[in-house]
Each structure stands twice: as structure tokens, then as C-alpha cells.
Amino acid sequence: MSVTHTTPESPWPGNISAITLFVEDLEATKRFYCDVFRLPVTYEDDESAVFSFGNTLINLLRSTAAHELIDPARVAAPDAGSRVQLTLPVDDVDAMCKELTARASR
């Protein structure tokens, strides 16, 4: 595997300003982010809910509204496998997994 290093003057990669997740059940997914990550909703409308996760916006967008955003690509079906992965640094992975599992089951 080759690793590319960037210099301060390199234009890319920069900060990621937003990650959009295509969701089937906006209300349930929004509740998950509110309950488990304890994030307030920054913005919402009938098709989306946005959370600030540090300096990155997490945009939950109804899959049915995503076509316009990614056309001509297609939205993958929910059963097509993983559609996103978020990586968050934590001090103790096991403790954080236990805490998030507890929050999700409340």
C-alpha cells in the first residue's frame, strides 16, 4: 500500500465540511443521533436533519431525496452492504462501545 503525504501548501485533502448519509427512516435515524451521540439538531426540514459533529456536519438525507444530489449515480439499496463508515477517535474503544450500546438500548 502506498501512502501519499500532503504538504501545507497542498490544496487537498482539506477539512471535510459535511458527510451525507442516505437513510430510509429519517425519524428513527435522527433519534439515534440525538439519543446515542447526544447531539442537537442543527437544521432540519422534511427531507433531512443535520448535526454538527465537531467541525463536520452530518447530514441525514432521505434516500428518496438523494437522487437529485448524486445523479447520475444511484443510491445503493439498504441491503447492498455498508453505505458509510464514520471513524471517531476515542481514548478507550471498549468503554465507548459499551456506553454507546447502553445509550442505544434506552
BELPEJO-V517175 format. One record per residue. N is the residue number from 1. OMEGA is omega in degrees with one decimal (NA if undefined). NEAR is the number of other C-alpha atoms within 10 Angstrom. D_CENTER is the distance of its C-alpha to the mean C-alpha in Angstrom with 1 decimal. Layout:
n: <N;N>
omega: <OMEGA;OMEGA>
near: <NEAR;NEAR>
d_center: <D_CENTER;D_CENTER>
//
This chain:
n: <1;2;3;4;5;6;7;8;9;10;11;12;13;14;15;16;17;18;19;20;21;22;23;24;25;26;27;28;29;30;31;32;33;34;35;36;37;38;39;40;41;42;43;44;45;46;47;48;49;50;51;52;53;54;55;56;57;58;59;60;61;62;63;64;65;66;67;68;69;70;71;72;73;74;75;76;77;78;79;80;81;82;83;84;85;86;87;88;89;90;91;92;93;94;95;96;97;98;99;100;101;102;103;104;105;106>
omega: <178.5;178.9;178.1;177.7;177.9;176.7;-178.1;-178.8;178.9;-179.5;-177.1;-0.4;175.7;176.9;173.4;-177.0;-178.7;172.0;179.9;177.8;178.4;-174.0;177.1;-176.4;-175.8;-177.0;-179.8;-179.7;177.2;177.4;178.9;-179.2;177.8;-174.4;-174.0;-178.9;178.9;179.2;173.1;175.7;179.7;-179.0;171.0;171.9;-176.9;-174.3;-174.4;171.7;-175.7;177.7;172.4;-180.0;-171.0;179.0;-178.2;174.9;172.8;-177.4;174.3;-175.9;176.2;-179.9;-178.7;179.1;-173.6;-174.8;-179.6;-177.6;-172.5;179.0;17.0;177.4;178.8;171.9;179.0;177.4;-179.6;-178.7;-178.8;-178.4;-177.7;178.8;177.6;171.3;174.7;178.8;-177.0;179.1;176.5;179.8;-176.0;-175.2;-177.8;179.7;-179.9;177.7;178.6;-179.9;-179.3;176.8;178.2;179.3;-177.1;-177.3;178.3;NA>
near: <3;4;5;5;7;11;8;6;6;9;8;9;9;8;8;9;10;15;14;16;18;23;22;15;12;18;13;11;16;21;15;15;19;14;16;16;13;11;16;14;16;12;11;14;8;9;14;21;21;22;20;16;13;7;10;13;16;21;22;24;23;20;19;12;15;19;14;10;10;10;9;8;10;11;16;12;12;12;7;7;8;9;13;10;7;6;6;7;6;10;7;8;11;10;11;12;12;10;12;14;12;11;14;13;8;7>
d_center: <26.5;26.8;24.9;24.9;25.3;24.9;27.3;26.8;28.2;25.8;23.7;20.8;18.5;17.6;14.8;11.4;11.4;8.2;5.3;6.0;5.3;9.0;10.2;13.8;14.3;12.7;14.8;14.2;10.4;11.0;13.6;11.6;9.4;12.8;14.9;13.3;11.5;14.2;12.3;14.2;13.2;13.8;14.5;14.9;17.1;18.1;15.4;12.2;10.9;9.5;8.9;10.1;8.9;12.1;12.6;9.1;8.0;4.7;6.5;7.1;10.0;12.8;13.6;17.1;16.2;14.3;17.6;18.8;15.9;16.2;19.9;21.8;19.2;18.4;15.3;15.6;16.8;15.0;17.8;17.5;15.7;12.3;10.1;7.2;7.5;6.2;9.6;10.9;14.6;16.7;20.5;21.1;18.8;21.0;21.4;17.6;17.2;20.2;19.0;15.6;17.6;20.1;17.8;16.4;20.0;21.3>
//
